[in-house]
Amino acid sequence: MQPTLLVLAAGMGSRYGGNKQLDQVGPSGETIIDYSIYDAKRAGFGKVVFVIRRDIEEQFKETFIKRLKDVIEIDYVFQEMGNLPEGFKVPEERQKPWGTSHAILVTEPKIHEPFGVINADDYYGVDSFKVLYDFLTRDKDDTNFCIVGYRLGNTLSDHGHVNRGICKVSNDGFLVNIVETRGIEKRPDGVFAPDAEGEINQYTGEEIVSMNLFGFKPTCYKYLNLEFSNFLRERITDPKAELDIPTSLDKFVKKGEITIQILRSSSRWFGVTYREDKPFVVESIRKMVDAGVYPEKLF
């Protein structure tokens, strides 16, 4: 059975100032998602499932379903606040979804095979999808998942701060823990970010970070469901609380119930966190088209 690619596309894009998931960056009007789908398909993935907001459904259908229905199997689900386990109710003051962990959980009825997870607005590169596909088709341990990691220094924006999951990796290549680090900023004198107490820490740029490029088996839903219910019991009244994927899995890694293998890709990552990032993305893709990595028109 071919693995599935799960695309997280329900983000608001608040710092970017628009719906960046649907922004055109390729020479023939392609979005970053188009390049991810193209790379995933040629790596061997057989299906794509999107997590989207209900308010962009028609635009999403027009942009992707109509163009790609004959290219690869496509399905989608909505991430909605009311999609909660039995016994929980959305507080009246809640205005936003529950985070990336919840985004994966809403796909449980749709995915029954090993799957990769990506952000819609991130470019991961050709090699990353090959590495991910190889893991998902060869690794048979249902409690072993993976992260394709990148150098921190290769994932920063020139136009503002970013949030990154910094990974501590064991000598044999497995995740020890992952720390969601916010406000990481590239300055002329180095890379810096505040810690939980507000102290400013400096980073080398060589740290391995997660860019939400995960490889999962269907067993992951069991662990994500358990931790999401715990999260709701503790923080459901906090209108801004979200549960991210690394936090959901960290407890189970520490208990030894699951392992997460850290894979490395030779590809370069880039994204459009801020609108000012777009020219660099457009130029980078143009260079790859000129070099023959991609055709002038993908689909």
PATI-627200 format. One record per residue (C-alpha): x, y, z; residue in one letter. Coordinates in nm, 4 decimals. Layout:
N
<atom east="X" north="Y" up="Z" resn="a"/>
...
//
This chain:
299
<atom east="0.0000" north="0.0000" up="0.0000" resn="m"/>
<atom east="0.1390" north="0.3384" up="-0.1001" resn="q"/>
<atom east="0.1774" north="0.5944" up="0.1793" resn="p"/>
<atom east="-0.0408" north="0.9046" up="0.1976" resn="t"/>
<atom east="0.0698" north="1.2667" up="0.2234" resn="l"/>
<atom east="-0.1201" north="1.4741" up="0.4801" resn="l"/>
<atom east="-0.1070" north="1.8491" up="0.4126" resn="v"/>
<atom east="-0.1815" north="2.0860" up="0.7014" resn="l"/>
<atom east="-0.3475" north="2.3817" up="0.5271" resn="a"/>
<atom east="-0.5846" north="2.5237" up="0.7887" resn="a"/>
<atom east="-0.3490" north="2.7926" up="0.9215" resn="g"/>
<atom east="-0.4596" north="3.1531" up="0.9148" resn="m"/>
<atom east="-0.1310" north="3.2984" up="0.7874" resn="g"/>
<atom east="-0.1647" north="3.5951" up="1.0246" resn="s"/>
<atom east="0.1990" north="3.7109" up="1.0102" resn="r"/>
<atom east="0.2015" north="3.6739" up="0.6316" resn="y"/>
<atom east="-0.1058" north="3.8922" up="0.5896" resn="g"/>
<atom east="-0.3161" north="3.6644" up="0.3700" resn="g"/>
<atom east="-0.3904" north="3.3090" up="0.2628" resn="n"/>
<atom east="-0.0331" north="3.2106" up="0.1832" resn="k"/>
<atom east="-0.1262" north="2.8467" up="0.1191" resn="q"/>
<atom east="-0.2912" north="2.9557" up="-0.2058" resn="l"/>
<atom east="-0.0343" north="3.2154" up="-0.3103" resn="d"/>
<atom east="0.1323" north="3.1577" up="-0.6472" resn="q"/>
<atom east="0.5117" north="3.1242" up="-0.6490" resn="v"/>
<atom east="0.5868" north="2.9136" up="-0.9587" resn="g"/>
<atom east="0.6388" north="3.0339" up="-1.3187" resn="p"/>
<atom east="0.3041" north="2.8903" up="-1.4283" resn="s"/>
<atom east="0.1073" north="2.9963" up="-1.1229" resn="g"/>
<atom east="0.2018" north="2.7030" up="-0.8980" resn="e"/>
<atom east="0.1724" north="2.7204" up="-0.5190" resn="t"/>
<atom east="0.4272" north="2.5727" up="-0.2810" resn="i"/>
<atom east="0.1770" north="2.2917" up="-0.2199" resn="i"/>
<atom east="0.1933" north="2.2021" up="-0.5898" resn="d"/>
<atom east="0.5674" north="2.1428" up="-0.5637" resn="y"/>
<atom east="0.5209" north="1.9273" up="-0.2535" resn="s"/>
<atom east="0.2576" north="1.7174" up="-0.4302" resn="i"/>
<atom east="0.4783" north="1.6843" up="-0.7377" resn="y"/>
<atom east="0.7751" north="1.5708" up="-0.5259" resn="d"/>
<atom east="0.5611" north="1.3350" up="-0.3189" resn="a"/>
<atom east="0.4058" north="1.1721" up="-0.6246" resn="k"/>
<atom east="0.7396" north="1.1063" up="-0.7921" resn="r"/>
<atom east="0.8746" north="0.9694" up="-0.4630" resn="a"/>
<atom east="0.5887" north="0.7156" up="-0.4612" resn="g"/>
<atom east="0.3080" north="0.8596" up="-0.2481" resn="f"/>
<atom east="-0.0339" north="0.7499" up="-0.3703" resn="g"/>
<atom east="-0.2812" north="0.9912" up="-0.2111" resn="k"/>
<atom east="-0.2998" north="1.3421" up="-0.0673" resn="v"/>
<atom east="-0.5308" north="1.4437" up="0.2185" resn="v"/>
<atom east="-0.5677" north="1.8131" up="0.3045" resn="f"/>
<atom east="-0.6792" north="1.9645" up="0.6340" resn="v"/>
<atom east="-0.8485" north="2.2955" up="0.5517" resn="i"/>
<atom east="-1.0852" north="2.5553" up="0.6932" resn="r"/>
<atom east="-1.4441" north="2.5413" up="0.5801" resn="r"/>
<atom east="-1.4352" north="2.9030" up="0.4617" resn="d"/>
<atom east="-1.1764" north="2.8259" up="0.1909" resn="i"/>
<atom east="-1.3447" north="2.5083" up="0.0617" resn="e"/>
<atom east="-1.4645" north="2.6493" up="-0.2702" resn="e"/>
<atom east="-1.1347" north="2.8224" up="-0.3414" resn="q"/>
<atom east="-0.9512" north="2.5040" up="-0.2464" resn="f"/>
<atom east="-1.1623" north="2.2935" up="-0.4826" resn="k"/>
<atom east="-1.1038" north="2.5382" up="-0.7657" resn="e"/>
<atom east="-0.7303" north="2.5603" up="-0.7001" resn="t"/>
<atom east="-0.6485" north="2.1942" up="-0.6345" resn="f"/>
<atom east="-0.9278" north="1.9425" up="-0.6871" resn="i"/>
<atom east="-1.0105" north="2.0469" up="-1.0426" resn="k"/>
<atom east="-0.6476" north="2.0617" up="-1.1528" resn="r"/>
<atom east="-0.5140" north="1.7546" up="-0.9760" resn="l"/>
<atom east="-0.8001" north="1.5040" up="-0.9785" resn="k"/>
<atom east="-0.6372" north="1.3176" up="-1.2694" resn="d"/>
<atom east="-0.2856" north="1.3491" up="-1.1265" resn="v"/>
<atom east="-0.3204" north="1.1884" up="-0.7824" resn="i"/>
<atom east="-0.6011" north="1.0847" up="-0.5492" resn="e"/>
<atom east="-0.7053" north="1.3836" up="-0.3360" resn="i"/>
<atom east="-0.9336" north="1.4133" up="-0.0341" resn="d"/>
<atom east="-0.9849" north="1.6751" up="0.2358" resn="y"/>
<atom east="-1.1280" north="1.7277" up="0.5833" resn="v"/>
<atom east="-1.2159" north="2.0348" up="0.7871" resn="f"/>
<atom east="-1.0429" north="2.1274" up="1.1101" resn="q"/>
<atom east="-1.3254" north="2.2640" up="1.3208" resn="e"/>
<atom east="-1.3310" north="2.3553" up="1.6866" resn="m"/>
<atom east="-1.6332" north="2.1371" up="1.7569" resn="g"/>
<atom east="-1.4600" north="1.8178" up="1.6496" resn="n"/>
<atom east="-1.3828" north="1.7020" up="2.0056" resn="l"/>
<atom east="-1.3852" north="1.3728" up="2.1946" resn="p"/>
<atom east="-1.7061" north="1.2722" up="2.3685" resn="e"/>
<atom east="-1.7645" north="1.4622" up="2.6921" resn="g"/>
<atom east="-1.6001" north="1.7877" up="2.5833" resn="f"/>
<atom east="-1.7689" north="2.1062" up="2.4624" resn="k"/>
<atom east="-1.6187" north="2.4134" up="2.2985" resn="v"/>
<atom east="-1.6129" north="2.7115" up="2.5391" resn="p"/>
<atom east="-1.8008" north="3.0160" up="2.4142" resn="e"/>
<atom east="-1.4878" north="3.2323" up="2.4136" resn="e"/>
<atom east="-1.2907" north="2.9937" up="2.1901" resn="r"/>
<atom east="-1.2191" north="3.1515" up="1.8486" resn="q"/>
<atom east="-0.9461" north="2.9348" up="1.6943" resn="k"/>
<atom east="-0.8707" north="2.5637" up="1.6300" resn="p"/>
<atom east="-0.6813" north="2.3497" up="1.8785" resn="w"/>
<atom east="-0.3438" north="2.3180" up="1.7032" resn="g"/>
<atom east="-0.1552" north="2.0838" up="1.4715" resn="t"/>
<atom east="-0.2089" north="1.7730" up="1.6825" resn="s"/>
<atom east="-0.5846" north="1.8222" up="1.6501" resn="h"/>
<atom east="-0.5374" north="1.8786" up="1.2760" resn="a"/>
<atom east="-0.3958" north="1.5278" up="1.2424" resn="i"/>
<atom east="-0.6689" north="1.3769" up="1.4583" resn="l"/>
<atom east="-0.9499" north="1.5030" up="1.2331" resn="v"/>
<atom east="-0.8037" north="1.2900" up="0.9510" resn="t"/>
<atom east="-0.8371" north="0.9591" up="1.1365" resn="e"/>
<atom east="-1.1443" north="0.8457" up="0.9375" resn="p"/>
<atom east="-0.9591" north="0.9126" up="0.6105" resn="k"/>
<atom east="-0.6143" north="0.7577" up="0.6625" resn="i"/>
<atom east="-0.5487" north="0.3888" up="0.7301" resn="h"/>
<atom east="-0.1950" north="0.3535" up="0.5940" resn="e"/>
<atom east="0.1478" north="0.5007" up="0.6801" resn="p"/>
<atom east="0.1526" north="0.8731" up="0.6079" resn="f"/>
<atom east="0.3725" north="1.1787" up="0.5943" resn="g"/>
<atom east="0.2764" north="1.5180" up="0.7361" resn="v"/>
<atom east="0.3778" north="1.8544" up="0.5914" resn="i"/>
<atom east="0.2873" north="2.2205" up="0.6255" resn="n"/>
<atom east="0.1149" north="2.3654" up="0.3201" resn="a"/>
<atom east="0.3331" north="2.6758" up="0.3094" resn="d"/>
<atom east="0.6745" north="2.5095" up="0.3413" resn="d"/>
<atom east="0.9029" north="2.3863" up="0.0630" resn="y"/>
<atom east="1.0795" north="2.0673" up="0.1742" resn="y"/>
<atom east="1.2729" north="1.9587" up="-0.1338" resn="g"/>
<atom east="1.2949" north="1.6551" up="-0.3584" resn="v"/>
<atom east="1.5240" north="1.4467" up="-0.1365" resn="d"/>
<atom east="1.3068" north="1.4977" up="0.1728" resn="s"/>
<atom east="1.0137" north="1.3168" up="0.0170" resn="f"/>
<atom east="1.2384" north="1.0323" up="-0.0990" resn="k"/>
<atom east="1.3761" north="0.9920" up="0.2537" resn="v"/>
<atom east="1.0258" north="1.0030" up="0.4000" resn="l"/>
<atom east="0.8857" north="0.7536" up="0.1475" resn="y"/>
<atom east="1.1686" north="0.5082" up="0.2132" resn="d"/>
<atom east="1.1014" north="0.5196" up="0.5873" resn="f"/>
<atom east="0.7258" north="0.4733" up="0.5518" resn="l"/>
<atom east="0.7582" north="0.1770" up="0.3164" resn="t"/>
<atom east="1.0495" north="-0.0023" up="0.4818" resn="r"/>
<atom east="1.0086" north="0.0494" up="0.8567" resn="d"/>
<atom east="0.7651" north="-0.2079" up="0.9981" resn="k"/>
<atom east="0.7714" north="-0.1050" up="1.3654" resn="d"/>
<atom east="0.4252" north="0.0372" up="1.4400" resn="d"/>
<atom east="0.5592" north="0.2382" up="1.7334" resn="t"/>
<atom east="0.8513" north="0.3929" up="1.5454" resn="n"/>
<atom east="0.7793" north="0.7238" up="1.3731" resn="f"/>
<atom east="1.0135" north="0.9774" up="1.2142" resn="c"/>
<atom east="1.1010" north="1.3424" up="1.1717" resn="i"/>
<atom east="1.2969" north="1.4692" up="0.8728" resn="v"/>
<atom east="1.5199" north="1.7299" up="1.0347" resn="g"/>
<atom east="1.6934" north="2.0423" up="0.9062" resn="y"/>
<atom east="1.9741" north="2.2695" up="1.0271" resn="r"/>
<atom east="1.8273" north="2.5605" up="1.2231" resn="l"/>
<atom east="2.0413" north="2.8066" up="1.0287" resn="g"/>
<atom east="1.8829" north="2.6940" up="0.7015" resn="n"/>
<atom east="1.5282" north="2.7585" up="0.8202" resn="t"/>
<atom east="1.5350" north="3.1201" up="0.9358" resn="l"/>
<atom east="1.3698" north="3.4244" up="0.7819" resn="s"/>
<atom east="1.5466" north="3.7506" up="0.7059" resn="d"/>
<atom east="1.2255" north="3.9381" up="0.7843" resn="h"/>
<atom east="1.1323" north="3.8517" up="1.1426" resn="g"/>
<atom east="1.1239" north="3.5885" up="1.4139" resn="h"/>
<atom east="1.0129" north="3.2267" up="1.3670" resn="v"/>
<atom east="0.9112" north="2.9350" up="1.5890" resn="n"/>
<atom east="1.1015" north="2.6067" up="1.5633" resn="r"/>
<atom east="1.0988" north="2.2692" up="1.7350" resn="g"/>
<atom east="1.4626" north="2.2113" up="1.8380" resn="i"/>
<atom east="1.5480" north="1.8416" up="1.8596" resn="c"/>
<atom east="1.7869" north="1.6697" up="2.0976" resn="k"/>
<atom east="1.9075" north="1.3585" up="1.9185" resn="v"/>
<atom east="2.0611" north="1.0452" up="2.0705" resn="s"/>
<atom east="2.3863" north="0.8973" up="1.9425" resn="n"/>
<atom east="2.1916" north="0.6318" up="1.7541" resn="d"/>
<atom east="1.9749" north="0.8860" up="1.5750" resn="g"/>
<atom east="1.6539" north="0.8907" up="1.7774" resn="f"/>
<atom east="1.4697" north="1.1832" up="1.9315" resn="l"/>
<atom east="1.5397" north="1.2408" up="2.3002" resn="v"/>
<atom east="1.3130" north="1.5436" up="2.3285" resn="n"/>
<atom east="1.1918" north="1.8368" up="2.1268" resn="i"/>
<atom east="1.1559" north="2.1900" up="2.2579" resn="v"/>
<atom east="0.9149" north="2.4252" up="2.0832" resn="e"/>
<atom east="1.1201" north="2.7448" up="2.0767" resn="t"/>
<atom east="0.9462" north="3.0700" up="1.9900" resn="r"/>
<atom east="1.0787" north="3.4031" up="1.8727" resn="g"/>
<atom east="1.3979" north="3.2768" up="1.7063" resn="i"/>
<atom east="1.5573" north="3.5657" up="1.5221" resn="e"/>
<atom east="1.8542" north="3.5917" up="1.2881" resn="k"/>
<atom east="2.0678" north="3.8977" up="1.3632" resn="r"/>
<atom east="2.3999" north="4.0215" up="1.2235" resn="p"/>
<atom east="2.5743" north="3.8874" up="1.5345" resn="d"/>
<atom east="2.4054" north="3.5473" up="1.5474" resn="g"/>
<atom east="2.0825" north="3.3572" up="1.6142" resn="v"/>
<atom east="1.8891" north="3.4374" up="1.9308" resn="f"/>
<atom east="1.5640" north="3.3510" up="2.1086" resn="a"/>
<atom east="1.4122" north="3.4126" up="2.4535" resn="p"/>
<atom east="1.3555" north="3.1203" up="2.6885" resn="d"/>
<atom east="1.0480" north="3.0668" up="2.9072" resn="a"/>
<atom east="1.1850" north="3.3100" up="3.1684" resn="e"/>
<atom east="1.2584" north="3.5790" up="2.9109" resn="g"/>
<atom east="1.6351" north="3.5269" up="2.9108" resn="e"/>
<atom east="1.7930" north="3.5571" up="2.5650" resn="i"/>
<atom east="1.9783" north="3.2469" up="2.4451" resn="n"/>
<atom east="2.2173" north="3.2266" up="2.1508" resn="q"/>
<atom east="2.2157" north="2.9328" up="1.9077" resn="y"/>
<atom east="2.4867" north="2.8062" up="1.6747" resn="t"/>
<atom east="2.2560" north="2.7462" up="1.3774" resn="g"/>
<atom east="2.3676" north="2.3812" up="1.3622" resn="e"/>
<atom east="2.0848" north="2.2604" up="1.5864" resn="e"/>
<atom east="1.8470" north="2.0070" up="1.4279" resn="i"/>
<atom east="1.4927" north="2.1381" up="1.4010" resn="v"/>
<atom east="1.1600" north="1.9878" up="1.3097" resn="s"/>
<atom east="0.9744" north="2.1660" up="1.0298" resn="m"/>
<atom east="0.6592" north="1.9554" up="1.0713" resn="n"/>
<atom east="0.7832" north="1.6945" up="0.8250" resn="l"/>
<atom east="0.6754" north="1.3804" up="1.0061" resn="f"/>
<atom east="0.6329" north="1.0153" up="0.9168" resn="g"/>
<atom east="0.3603" north="0.8247" up="1.1011" resn="f"/>
<atom east="0.1906" north="0.4855" up="1.1121" resn="k"/>
<atom east="-0.1854" north="0.4735" up="1.1817" resn="p"/>
<atom east="-0.1034" north="0.3742" up="1.5410" resn="t"/>
<atom east="-0.0123" north="0.7389" up="1.6051" resn="c"/>
<atom east="-0.3821" north="0.8249" up="1.6375" resn="y"/>
<atom east="-0.3981" north="0.6263" up="1.9614" resn="k"/>
<atom east="-0.1256" north="0.8379" up="2.1230" resn="y"/>
<atom east="-0.2494" north="1.1676" up="1.9811" resn="l"/>
<atom east="-0.6026" north="1.0989" up="2.1043" resn="n"/>
<atom east="-0.4804" north="1.0188" up="2.4552" resn="l"/>
<atom east="-0.2740" north="1.3351" up="2.4838" resn="e"/>
<atom east="-0.5406" north="1.5560" up="2.3239" resn="f"/>
<atom east="-0.7945" north="1.4434" up="2.5854" resn="s"/>
<atom east="-0.5399" north="1.5202" up="2.8598" resn="n"/>
<atom east="-0.4811" north="1.8616" up="2.7048" resn="f"/>
<atom east="-0.8536" north="1.9396" up="2.6989" resn="l"/>
<atom east="-0.8990" north="1.8374" up="3.0620" resn="r"/>
<atom east="-0.6208" north="2.0723" up="3.1673" resn="e"/>
<atom east="-0.6504" north="2.3679" up="2.9290" resn="r"/>
<atom east="-0.9881" north="2.3735" up="2.7568" resn="i"/>
<atom east="-1.0786" north="2.7020" up="2.9301" resn="t"/>
<atom east="-0.7690" north="2.8785" up="2.7920" resn="d"/>
<atom east="-0.8970" north="3.0453" up="2.4707" resn="p"/>
<atom east="-0.5491" north="3.0593" up="2.3155" resn="k"/>
<atom east="-0.4153" north="2.7177" up="2.4140" resn="a"/>
<atom east="-0.3051" north="2.4898" up="2.1290" resn="e"/>
<atom east="-0.1538" north="2.1426" up="2.1259" resn="l"/>
<atom east="0.1280" north="2.0937" up="1.8771" resn="d"/>
<atom east="0.2483" north="1.7610" up="1.7421" resn="i"/>
<atom east="0.5855" north="1.7464" up="1.9266" resn="p"/>
<atom east="0.4241" north="1.8195" up="2.2638" resn="t"/>
<atom east="0.1687" north="1.5446" up="2.2012" resn="s"/>
<atom east="0.4380" north="1.2849" up="2.1443" resn="l"/>
<atom east="0.7026" north="1.3959" up="2.3937" resn="d"/>
<atom east="0.5486" north="1.2153" up="2.6911" resn="k"/>
<atom east="0.5325" north="0.8840" up="2.5044" resn="f"/>
<atom east="0.8927" north="0.9168" up="2.3857" resn="v"/>
<atom east="1.0099" north="0.9736" up="2.7429" resn="k"/>
<atom east="0.8121" north="0.6722" up="2.8660" resn="k"/>
<atom east="0.9638" north="0.4536" up="2.5948" resn="g"/>
<atom east="0.6235" north="0.3720" up="2.4439" resn="e"/>
<atom east="0.7235" north="0.5104" up="2.1028" resn="i"/>
<atom east="1.0444" north="0.6053" up="1.9239" resn="t"/>
<atom east="1.0971" north="0.8835" up="1.6724" resn="i"/>
<atom east="1.3828" north="0.8418" up="1.4303" resn="q"/>
<atom east="1.5568" north="1.1606" up="1.3138" resn="i"/>
<atom east="1.6241" north="1.1466" up="0.9414" resn="l"/>
<atom east="1.8346" north="1.3970" up="0.7496" resn="r"/>
<atom east="1.7650" north="1.5391" up="0.4082" resn="s"/>
<atom east="2.0128" north="1.7001" up="0.1703" resn="s"/>
<atom east="1.7354" north="1.9303" up="0.0434" resn="s"/>
<atom east="1.7070" north="2.2946" up="0.1405" resn="r"/>
<atom east="1.3978" north="2.4112" up="0.3278" resn="w"/>
<atom east="1.2319" north="2.7470" up="0.2713" resn="f"/>
<atom east="0.8939" north="2.8987" up="0.3458" resn="g"/>
<atom east="0.6839" north="3.2122" up="0.3442" resn="v"/>
<atom east="0.6416" north="3.3058" up="0.7074" resn="t"/>
<atom east="0.6286" north="3.6732" up="0.6089" resn="y"/>
<atom east="0.5146" north="3.8354" up="0.2859" resn="r"/>
<atom east="0.8676" north="3.9696" up="0.2427" resn="e"/>
<atom east="0.9880" north="3.6085" up="0.2109" resn="d"/>
<atom east="0.7974" north="3.5552" up="-0.1142" resn="k"/>
<atom east="1.0531" north="3.7046" up="-0.3604" resn="p"/>
<atom east="1.3215" north="3.4678" up="-0.2316" resn="f"/>
<atom east="1.0868" north="3.1700" up="-0.2730" resn="v"/>
<atom east="0.9922" north="3.2735" up="-0.6267" resn="v"/>
<atom east="1.3582" north="3.3210" up="-0.7213" resn="e"/>
<atom east="1.4614" north="2.9866" up="-0.5674" resn="s"/>
<atom east="1.1947" north="2.7963" up="-0.7580" resn="i"/>
<atom east="1.2834" north="2.9773" up="-1.0808" resn="r"/>
<atom east="1.6446" north="2.8635" up="-1.0411" resn="k"/>
<atom east="1.5346" north="2.5016" up="-0.9882" resn="m"/>
<atom east="1.3135" north="2.5168" up="-1.2969" resn="v"/>
<atom east="1.6053" north="2.6532" up="-1.4987" resn="d"/>
<atom east="1.8259" north="2.3728" up="-1.3600" resn="a"/>
<atom east="1.5769" north="2.1061" up="-1.4700" resn="g"/>
<atom east="1.4662" north="2.0032" up="-1.1202" resn="v"/>
<atom east="1.1076" north="2.0945" up="-1.2139" resn="y"/>
<atom east="0.9335" north="2.1508" up="-1.5475" resn="p"/>
<atom east="0.8119" north="2.4979" up="-1.6428" resn="e"/>
<atom east="0.4557" north="2.3809" up="-1.5776" resn="k"/>
<atom east="0.4023" north="2.1102" up="-1.3163" resn="l"/>
<atom east="0.0538" north="1.9864" up="-1.4050" resn="f"/>
//
